[in-house]
Amino acid sequence: MPLSIPRLRTWFAFLAIATIAVVAGFYVYARFQLRKLVQQAPQKLGVEIQQSTEGFSLSKSEGGRTLFTIRASKAVQYKQGGKAELQDVNIIVYGKDSNRFDQISGSGFEYDREAGIVKANGEVNIDLEANALGPKQPDQQPPRELKNPIHLKTRGLVFNQKTGFAETKEAIEFRIPQANGSAQGASYDSKSNVLTLQSNVKIETGGDRPTSINAERGVIRKQPADMVLERVHLKQTERSIDADRVNVTFRSNNDVDKIVATGDVRLQDNDKNALSVVAPRADLDMAEKNSIRQAVFSGGVHVEGSGKNPINATSGKLTLNFGNQNRLSHVRASENVHVQQKPGQTSGDAYDVVANAMDLVVRNGNRFESAETSGPGQVALTPQKAAPGDHTVVTADRFRAEFDDNNRLKIIHGAPNAKMVASTSNEPDKIASSRDMQVQFAPGGGLIGILMNGGFQYTEAQGSQGSKGGRTATADKARYNPADETLTLSGSPRVTDGGLAITANAVRINRRTGDAFADGDVKTTYSELKQDPNGALLATADPIHATARSMNAQRNSGVARYTGGARLWQGPNIVEAPSLEFNRQQRSIVAQGTADKSVQSVFVQIDKNGKATPVVVTAAKLAYVDSDRRARFTGGVIAKGAELTISSDSVDVVLNAAGQASKATNAPSQLNQIVAQNHVSIQEAGRRATGEKLVYTASDGKFVLTGGPPMVADAQHGTIRGDSLTFYSHDDRIVVESKQSSRTVTHTRVTR
């Protein structure tokens, strides 16, 4: 996540420092007891001085310690009007405990006793300095070195002794080791201890990160100790803070207690990864030594970040807790949290997080460790190359996120009642749910995968590429891989796609193409079939079943390829092979054998007694289309019946239409004709025949053998040859045809 914790911590730190600088500059100015000094000095001058005095000096002591001294190059007391003047004045205040060394100097002060007004005629300089060695120096000598002086300068200072009100309309300046500043016009009410900076308040701080502070107006009170700045603008080289009003309250030791900024509060960072925070109100709760304990933005917070990973976030409230050394330790966003990660340079993927509240744990003050939502949440993910409208939305009752060392999302875990909805343009939504869900991200950004555990369910309505009824799936576990857009199911997976049901040890579904891949103990069932009276092997409305070690089903073409001990059947009709392809749209089969295992299928024929007897056909390959009712076997074909065996290079088995099948049998499809070619061999009990082509008709048991020339060898009657040999399985006749002679019919005995 691109939010910079050190940057955020620095903002609050320099805000606190700037506030302290203002207090040090102006609050202490009020503290230097202007009221007492101006009251005491003119009163004594009015009593004791009736004329011009050169080298005037006055001091006051208590308990053997000097409280203050006043020196002037000249003092003049005017009888008329009761006015007094001091020129080149220097005042030193030591304090009751001799712990101060404050100096006030000016070119001239004027006192009007009747009006009770003291006025500085020229420039006034004030230096405020704590003197820890004061109590050890009974002679009250000034310290040799001023270590941390606070210096103020102004002109035209007027104090009304009767009202206790001091004011100047001139510029007032201050300087301390940490900062310097100014304001245009100031007033001080000594009765209420309120200092008002009239306008154009400016403060400049030094250090590694110089800061400028501007405000239209400022008010500082002693009881309760607080400060208010209006229209505030704080700026560093690459960041700034603005607010309509900033209120700072202080503890009895002058440490900052709370800071409240209200009215369009804006924090702006303008470096290469610019970030801004906007809220109507910000509250800072300060700990000891002016460190930050907590910062709260409220009233509707908006965070905007740019750079490599742009971010946009909103919430009703944002709370930041700090630990030792002003290190951020915890962040809580509450009241309708919404975080948007926009496509950036390091990651083109985008995500959108919505929750009622979110808590973030921070490690070492500079990186996010984890984040957790309170109540239901939502995460929307949009891949970099997604088409418009393509995205995935994950919801759960609660989310927990983990971050890497670069503050990027590493894992999002949602539980319970996790749900994922994948949307694709012009396609129905694909919906997955489970007990819990884990979203994994790559170190450089981008989605790695989504894991779903416990009671996984998947639904996908029929789309432009879908089949009737859409697709559903269940499993114990599932994993989605965005790289190839596949969903892998494990733990008793079951998938239904229209009329197809799949179970296996593991099933993979391609989200983009809809293709399915199954591995380990694959079982499939094709249902919702219509009966075809003109078909044969796969003609009924009964379900078609297929099993194998693995399967690849193409959704668009309706073709499924089974490998590893494949077996397909409908009712009694069975095809077995090492591998086979089944097209459910055409009801066709292509089966392929291996050197160790042949294709095998079973048919029946009706004998002369009306009894159904099986015919088992094995070969290297089988091709069958149910509408043709022709099963073409090639490569070492063997057709074995109850009383004979036929072998050849290829065999076409023509079947009777399902509507014409004998009512006497519920056996496999009835054999109508066998056409065998190339190296034909027929083996019966006591008789063997060979040729190049055989046409066998099951209805009358007729064999027509040609090519080679054909030959029949009988153990008892010898060998018969001709251009064409015709014999019947129902009797002992053989018809021999030859070009050199007329047709000859030979009767021979066949052992039964």
N, C-alpha and C positions, 0 to 999 in steps of 0.2 A: 504494500500500500504506500503511495508516494507521500503521505503526510509526514513532515520532518519534525521529530520530537525535539532535537536540540534547538531548532529554529523557534519552535513554539515556546520552549522554556526560556530562551533568550528574550523573547518579546516581554514576558511577564517580569523577568529579572530587570530589564532596563526600564520598564514602566515603574517598578518599585523604586529603583535608584533615582530616576528622574523626579519622582514624587518626594523622596527624601531631600533631594537637592532644593526643591522649591521650599520645603519646610525649613531647611537650614538657612536659606536665604532670607525668608520673609517672616517666619514665625519667631525666629530669634530676634529679629529686628524689633518686633513688638515686645519681646521679653526683656529688652535691655532697660526697662523701667524709665522710659522717657518722662512719664508723668512725675515721678519723684524728683528726678534731676532738675527738671525745669521749674518745679514748684519750689524746691528748697533754695536753689541758688539765687533767683531774683528776690525772694523774700529777704534773705540775708543782705543782699546788696542794697535793697531799699532802706534798710534800717541803719546800716553801718557806714554807708558811703554817701556823702553829700556833695562830692565834687569829683573832678578828674583824678584818677589814681593811676600811676604808672607801675607796671610790674605787679598786677593784682594776683593774689593767691588765696585760696580758701580750701579748707579741708574739714572733714567730719570724722570723728573717731568714736569708737564704742568698745569698752572692755579692753582698752590698750591696742586696739587694731583699727587701722584706718579703713573707713568704708568707701570714701571717694575723695578726690582732690579736684579743684577747679583752678586753673591758671589762665591768665589773660595778659596780653601785653599792655592793655589799657582798659580801665573801667570808668564809665561816665554816668553819674546820677543827675538827672534833671529834676529840679524841684517842681517846675511847672509841668503839670500833667502826670507827674509821678513816673516818668519813663526812665529806663536804665539801659545802658549799652555796654556790651563786652566785645572787645576786638581781639582777634587772633586767639580764640578760646581753645583750650585743651582740657578735656575732662577725662579722668581715669576712675573707673569703678572697680573696686576689689571684691566687694561682696562681704557678707557677715563672716564667712569662713575663710576669707582671703583666698578663695579658690578660683577667682576670675581676674582677668586683666583686660577690661573693656575700655576702649578709648573713643571719645567723641571730640572732633575738632571742627572748627569753622572759622571763617574770616570775620564773622560778626553776628552777635545775637542782640535782639532788641526786645525789651520787656515793657509792656504797658500795664501798670499795676491796676489802674481803674478798670480797664477792659478785661484784664486777666488774660492777656494774649502775649505769647512768646513767639517771635518770628526770627528765623534765620535769614539774614540779608544776603548771604552768598552761598557758596558751596558748603555742604556738610559732609564730613567723612566719619564713618563709624567702623571701628575694628573690634570684633568680639573674639575673645580668646580664653579658653580654659587654662588655668595655671595650677597644675597639680602640686607644684613646689611652693605655692604661696604660704601655706601654714608653717613651713620650715624657714621662712625668711621674715623675721619680725620687723626688719627695717622696711618691709614692703617695697623693696626695689623691683623694678620691672624685670621680667625674665630676660635672659640674654638672647633668646631666640624664640620667635613666634612660630610654633610648629604647625598649627592648623587654624590660622586666622580666618574669620569671616568678615569681609569688608563690604560696607554699603556706602553709597554716595548718592546725594540728591541735592536739590536746591529749593529755595522758596518754602521751607518747612514752616508751618504755622500751627501753634498749639494754643487752644483755648482752655485756660486753667479752670474756668467755671464749669464748662461742659465736659472737660476731659477729652476733647476731640482734637486730634492732630491731623493735618492734611497738607499735601503738596500737589500741585497740578503739573509740576515739572517731572521730568524723567527721573526715575530712581533705578540705581544700578547696584548689583551685588556681585561679589566674587568670593568663592571658597576654593579649596584645593581640588574639589571634584567638578566644579561647574562655575559658570558665571551667567548672569542674566540681567534683565531690565524690565521695567514696566513704565507706562505713561500715566502718571498721577497715582497717588496712594492716600488712603485715609486710615486713621487709627482711633478707635473709640476705646479710651482707657477704662471706662466704666464697665463696658461689656466685653472688653478684651477682644475686639473684632478688628482685624486688619483687612482692608479692601484695596485690591490692586485694580485701578479703574479701567485700564485698557491696555492693549498691545503688550501682553505679558510674553516675554521671551527668555528661554533658558538654553544654555549650551553646556553640555557635559563633555569631559575629556575621556581619557582611557583608550583602550584598544578599539572600542566602538563608539566614536563620538556621536552624541545624540542632541538633536535640537527639539525644544518644546515650545510651542506657541499656544497662547490662549487669548481670547478676547477679554476675559475678566477673571479675577480671582478673589476669593474671600477666605480669610483664615480666622478661626475662633479659638479661644483658649479653653472655654468651658461651654459645651463639651469640646475637647480638642479635635478640631477637624479642619479641612480645607476643601473648598469648592472651586473648580476651574470650569469655565464655560467656553464652548467652541474650541476644544483642545485638539492639537495636532502634534504628535510625537514622530520624529523621523530620524532614522539612521541611513547609512549609505544605501542600503538595499531594502529597507523595510520602514513601515510607518504605521501609526495608530491614530485613529480619529474618533472623537465622540462629541456629542453636543454638551455633555456635562460629566465631570469627573468629581466624585466626592471621596475624600480621604479622611478617615478617622484615625486617631492616635491613642496609644496607651499613655499612662502617666509618665513613663520614661522617654516619651517622644518617639518610640518605635511605631511604625505603621501597624495599625490593627486591621483595618478593612479598606478596600478601594472599590468604589461602585461607579461604573461608567454607564451612562444611559443616553439614549437618543442616537440612533444610527451609529452604533459602535462598529468600527472597521479596523481590522488588522490586515495589512497588506505587505506581502514580501515580493519584491520585484527582481529577484535573481533569476537565473536561467530556468529554475523550476518554481515559477511564481505561484504563490499561494495566498488566498485572501479568506478572512473569516468575518462575516457580517452578522450582527445581532442587535436587537433593540437594547439589550442590557448585558453587562458583564460585572460579576461580583468576584473580588479577590479577597480571600481570607488569609491573613499573614500570620506566620509563626514568629518565634523569637528571632532576634537579630535580622529582622526585615526579610526573612526567607518566606517563600510562598508555601502555604499549606493546601489551599484549594482555590480553583478558579471555576466560575460557573457562568456560562453564556445562556441566556434564556430569552423567551419571547419569540422564538423562531430563528434558528441559527442556519446560516448558509455558508458552506465552505466550498471554495472554488480553487482548483489547482491546475496548472498547465505544465509544460515541459515534456519530458519523455513519457510520462504516464499521467495524462490529464485526469482529474477527478472532480466530481461535483457531488456535494453531500448536503443534506438538509435534515434538521431535527428541531423539535420544539425546545430542547434543552441539551446543553453540552457541559459536563462536569469533568474537571481535570484535578486529580489529587497528586500532590508532590511529596516526596520523601526527603531524606537527607541531601544536603547540598543542592537544593532546588531541583532534584531529579524527578521527572514525571514518572509516576508509578502506576496510575490507573486512570482510564478515561471511560466515562459513561455517557452515551448518547441516548436520550429518551424522548418519548412523545413523537411517534411517527417518524422513525429514522429511515432515511432514503439515501443510499450511497451509490453513485454511478462511476465506474471506471471506464473512461473513454478509450478508444484505440490510440495507442502511442507508438513511440519509436522502438522500445524494447519489446513490446508485445502488441500485436494487432488485435488481440482478443479484447472484448469488452464484457463487463459484468455489471449487474444492477442488483443491489441488495435493499430489501425492504423489511423492517421489523418494528415492533412496538418499542423496543429498547435494546441497546447493545452495550456490553461491557468489554473493555480492552485492557489486558494486563501488559505492562511495559517492563522490560528487563533492562537494568543498568541505566535507566533514564533515557536511552537513545534508540531502542528498537522495540517494536511490538512483539510480544511472545504469543498471545492468544486473544481471541475475541469470542464472546458468547452472547447470544440473543436471549431476551426474556420474552416468553410467549412465542406464538407462531411467527415464522419468518419466510422470506422468499428471496431466492437468488436467480437472476436471469443471466444467461451466458450467451454471448454472440460471437462465434468464431470470426477470425480475421477475413476469411474469404467467403463468408456466408452471403447468400443472395438476399436481397431486400425482403424482410419479413421472416427470415430464417433465424431461429433462436431456440434456446432450451431454458425452461423455467423449473427450478427445484424449490419445493416447499417442504416444511417440516414444523413440528411443534416447537422445536428448539434447534438452533445451529451453534456449532462451535468451530472456530477457525484457528489455524496455526500458521505462523509466518516464518519466512526464512531470515537469514542474517541481513538481507537487504530490504526488510520490511515489505516483501512481496508475499502474496498469499501462497501457501504451500498446500494446505488441506482445509476443506470445509466439510464438517461432519454434521449431518442432520438426523435427528431422531426425537421421539418416535413419529410414526405416521409420515414417513418421507414419501415424496411424490415428485416425479419428473415428467414434464410435458414438453415434447420436442415438436416444434412447428416448422413446417417446410412449405414454401410457396406452392399454391395450387394442389396441396395434398392435405388429407385429414391429419389431425394431431396424433402423435404417438405418445401414449401415456403409460408410465411405469410407476409402480409403488412398491414399498417394502417397509420393514420395521425401521431400518436405518439406512442411511445413504452417505457415502464419502466421495467428495469431489477432489481430485488431485490436480495440482498445477505444476508446470515445468519451472525450473529455477529462473529461466529468462522470461517467464510469462507464457501464457497459453495453457490450454487444458490438456492434461495427460489422460485422464480417465475418470469414470464414475463407477463406484462400487456400491451394490445394493445387497443387503443381507436380511434374511428372515422374511418368509412369506412374500416373495417377489411375485408381482402380477403385472402383466403387460397387455395393453389393448391398442388396436389400430383399426380404425374404421376402413371401409372399402374406399379406395381412391381411384385415380385415373389408371393406375397400374395394378390395382388390387384385384383379388378374386372375390367371389360371392361370399358375403358374411364377414369380410375383414379378417384380422389376425389377432389371436390372443395367445398368451404364454404364462406359465407359472413355473416357479423353481424355488429352491432354497436360497440361491445366490445368483447374482448377475453382475456383469462388468461391461461397461460401455467404453469403447476405444474410439475417440474422435479421429484418430489418424486414418483408419480404414472404415470408420462409421459402422462398426460391428458391435452387436450386443451378444455376449457369451453367457449362456445359462448353465448352471451346474446344480447338483443336488436334486434328483428326480425331476428334471425339466420336462415340461409338456407344452407343445406348441400346436395350436389349431389355426389353419389358414383356409377359410372357406370350408371346403369339404375334406381337407387334409388334416390329420392329427399325427403328431410326431412325439415320440418319447425316446430318450437315449441317455447315456451317461453325461453328455455335454451337447449343447445346441448353440450354434452361432447364427445370428440374423443380421444381414446387412441392411442398415437403416435406409440407405440410398436406393438400392436396387430391390430390396425385399427378398433376396435370395436367402436360403436357409442351409446351414451345414450342421450335420449331426455326426457324433462319434461315440462308439461304444454301445453295443447292444441296442442298435437302432430298431425301432418298431414304428411302422406307419400304417395308417388306415385311411383309405379314400372312401368317403361316403357321399351322400347327396347325389347318387348316380341315377340316371334314367335307364330304363331297360331298352335294349335295341334288339328286336326280334331278328334282324338281319345279321347281327353279329354272331360270334361263336364263343371263343375262349374267355372274353371279358364282356359278355353281352347282357348279363342280368343286372338288376338293381341292387344286388347284394354288395356289401362293402368289398373293396379290393385291399388286400393286406400285403405288406412287403417288410422284410426284415433283412438286416445286414450289419456288418461291423461299422460302416460309415455311409453317409448319404450327402449328396449335394443337390438341393432342389432349387431350380430357377423359376422365380415367380412369374416372370413375363411369358416365358414359353410353355410353362407347365410341365417341363421335363425334370425328372428326378433321376440321379445316377446313384446306384447302390453298389458298393464294393465290399468284398470280404464276406464270402458265404452268403450271397444274396439269395433271397427266396421270395417269390411273388405268387399270390394265389387269389382266386375268387371262387368261393365255394370249393368244389372238388378239383378245379383246374389249377395246376401248379406248374411254375417254371422255377428251376433252381440253376444258379450259375455263380462263378466267382465274382462276376460283375454284371449288372444289367441297367439299362435305361428304360424308364417308363414315362410315357407321355400321356398324362391323364386327359388332355383335351382330345387327342386322337385315339386314345386307348390302344396304344401301340407299345411294343416291347422290342428292344435290341439287347440281346444277352451275349456275353463274351466269356469263353472258357479259357483255361490255361493248360500248360503241358501236364499238370497234375490233376486238374479237375475239369470235367466237361460240363457243357450246358445240358440240362435234362428237363424233359417235360413228359406228361402222361396224357394219353388220349384213350378212348374206348372204341371198340368196334363190335357190332352185333353178329354173332355166328349164325349158322344155319338153323340152330335150335332157338334163336331169339335171345340168347344169353349175351350179356355185355362182358367182353373180355378186355383187359387193359393192353395198351400198346405204349411201351416206354421208348422215347426217342432221346438219344444223346448225340452231341456234336460239339464242334469247336465254337460255333456261333449260331445264333437264332435271330431272325428278324420277323416280326409279326405285326400286322395292322388288322385290328378286329373287323373293320368294315370290309376287308378283302377276304377274311376267313382263310388265309393262306399263311402257314407257318413255314418259313424257309430256313432249313438247317444246312449248314455248310461245314466242311472240314471233318473228315473221319466220322461220318454219320452212321449211327446204328439204331435201327428201329426194331424193337424186340417185342413180339407178341406171345400169346400162349403157346403157339405151335410152330412159329417160324421166326427167323431173324433176317432182316434186310440190312445190308451195309452198302455204302457208296460214298462218293465225294460230296454230293449234295442231295437233299431230299426236300421236296415241297409237300407238306401235309395240308390237304384241303379238307376243311371241316364243314359239317352240316350247319346250317343256320340254326340258331337257338330255337326259333319257332318251329323248326321241322324235326327237332330231336325226338327220339323215340320216347313214348310215355312210359316205357318199361324200365327206364333207368334214371337214377339221380346221380349218375357217375359223371366223369369229366366229359368234355365235348366229344361228340361222335365223329369218328373218322369217316370221311367221304371218299377220299382218294389219296393215294401216295404216288408222287412222281419222283423217281430216283434217277440220277444221271451220273455217268463216269464211274467205271469200276464197280458196277452193280453186282452184288452177290446176294443170293437167296438161299437160306439154309432151312430145310424142313427135315423132319425125321425120315431118314433113308433116302433123301433126295437133295441135290444141290444144283443151283442154276446160277449162271453168270451171264453178263451182257453189259451193254453200255447205257441202256435206258430201260426203265421199268415203269409201266403205268399199272397201278393196282387200284381196282374198284372194290370198295368194301361191301357194297350192297349185294353183289353176286360172287364175291371172292375170286374175281378174275384177275390173272396176272398176264400182262402182255410185255414180253421181253424182246428187245431188238438190239442190233449193233453188236459188233464184236468179232465174229457172229455169235449170237446167243447159243447157249448150250445148257442142256439138262442132263445130269448124271444120276442114274438110278442104280443102286447097289445090286439089284437083282436083274434088271433089264438093260443095263449098259448106258451108253451115252447117245443123246439125241441132239442134232444140230439142225439149223435152218436159218433162213433170213429173219424169221419171226417165229417165236414160240409163245403159244397161248396155253395156259393151264389154269385149273380152278382148284381152290382149296376145299370146295364142297364135294368134289368127286375125284375120280382118277384120270380124267381125260387130259390129253395134251394135243394141241393142234399145232402142226408144223407147217409153215409156209416157206416155199422155195421158188426162186426164179426159174430153175431148171426143170421143175416138175410141177404137176398139178398138186393142189392142196391134199395133204394126207392127214388123216385122223388116226391117232394111235391110242389104244387103251392100255393102260398099265396099272399095276396094283401098287398102291401107296400104303404103307403100314401106318395105322392110326393108333 
